[in-house]
């Protein structure tokens, strides 16, 4: 649901590296996940595949596993708000605690 480029970041890469390295020593191979612009943000659910790609470096793939099998509607926070939905995020639709 997202295709996010670093050109769209509120805090640029040098500032992120500076801040993190001021509180934690960065080592070769460390990954600094900088987050998202929130436009395509929606819940991760069991079975989802997340790909973090860095041009010229490669792709890191993460598979989501949720033993509680929780589910939410597949809408972004913006879509939820625009539809008049209650709260900041979509309500849980299935799994434990629904």
N, C-alpha and C positions, 0 to 999 in steps of 0.2 A: 504493500500500500504506500510505500515511500520510495522516493528516489531523491536523496538529499545530497547536495554538493557543499563542500567547505566554503565556497563563495557566499553561501547564504547564512553562514554562522554569525551569531551575535558577538561571540568572542573568538578571535582569530587564533590559529594554531600556535603561533609563538607565545601568545598570552596564556593559553591553556598549559603549554609545556612549562612556562615560567612559574605559574601558580602551583602546579603539581610538584615540580621539582623543588619548590621552596619548602614543602612539607614531607616529601618522600623521595628517596634516591631512585632515579630511573635507571634501569639496567637494560643491556641489549636484549631485545626480544619482548620487552614490555609493550603492552597494548594500552593506549589511552583512548577509551571510548568517550567521545565528546557529546553524545546525546543526539537530539533531534530538533527540528524546527517545529514540531507538534502538529503540523498541518495534516499529516497522514497517520497520526498516533492512534492506535487502537490496542486492545489487550492482546498479549501473547497467550496462546492456549496450547494444550497438549497436542503434540504432533506438528506444530509450526516449525518452519525452517527459517532462520535468520541468517542473512548473508551480509557481512561487512566487507566491502571491497575498497581497496586502495589502488588507484590507477598506477600501473607500473610495478606494483608489489605483489598483488594477489588478492585472494578472497578467503576470509575466515567464516566458516559455516558453523552455526550453533543450532542444535535441535532441541526444542522445548519439550520437557517431560513434566507433567503435572499428575502426580498420583491421585489427586483429588478430583481430576477430570472436570475442573470448573470451566464454564463457558460464558461468553458474553456475546451480544449482538455484534456483528462485524461492521461497525460504523466508527468513524473518527469522532473525537471529542467535538470538533466543529460541527459535524453533521448532527450529532446528538443535540447540541445547543440550538442549532438552527431549526430542528424539528420540534422544539419546545419541550424536550425531555427534562425530567427532574434531575437535579444534582449536576455535578461537574462531569461525571463519567456515566457510562451506560450501566444499568443494573445487571447483576449476574443472572444468567438464564438457566444454568444447569450445574450439576456436580454438587459436591459437599458445600454446605452453607448457602445454597440458593434458596 
